[in-house]
């Protein structure tokens, strides 16, 4: 039973790490998009 619990927790931890990485990547992309938008606005 403990092994099953440990495996479940390890899998959950990995999924959370992946979700965090994806969130960080999305935030970084949003920052870059904002910078591009600011540059376009500056050209007007």
C-alpha positions in Angstrom: 0.0 0.0 0.0 2.9 2.4 0.8 4.5 1.7 -2.5 1.3 2.5 -4.3 1.0 5.8 -2.3 4.6 6.7 -3.0 4.2 6.1 -6.7 1.0 8.1 -6.8 2.7 11.0 -5.0 5.7 10.9 -7.3 3.5 11.0 -10.3 1.5 13.9 -8.9 4.7 15.8 -8.1 5.9 15.3 -11.6 2.6 16.6 -13.1 2.8 19.6 -10.8 6.4 20.3 -11.9 5.3 20.1 -15.6 2.3 22.4 -14.9 4.7 24.9 -13.3 7.1 24.9 -16.2 4.2 25.4 -18.7 2.9 28.3 -16.6 6.3 29.9 -16.5 6.7 29.5 -20.2 3.3 31.0 -20.8 4.1 34.0 -18.6 7.4 34.5 -20.4 5.6 34.4 -23.8 3.1 37.0 -22.5 5.9 39.3 -21.5 7.5 39.0 -24.9 4.1 39.7 -26.6 3.7 42.8 -24.4 7.1 44.0 -25.4 6.3 43.5 -29.1 3.0 45.3 -28.7 4.7 48.3 -27.0 7.2 48.5 -29.9 4.4 48.5 -32.4 2.6 51.2 -30.5 5.8 53.3 -30.4 6.0 53.1 -34.2 2.6 54.8 -34.5 
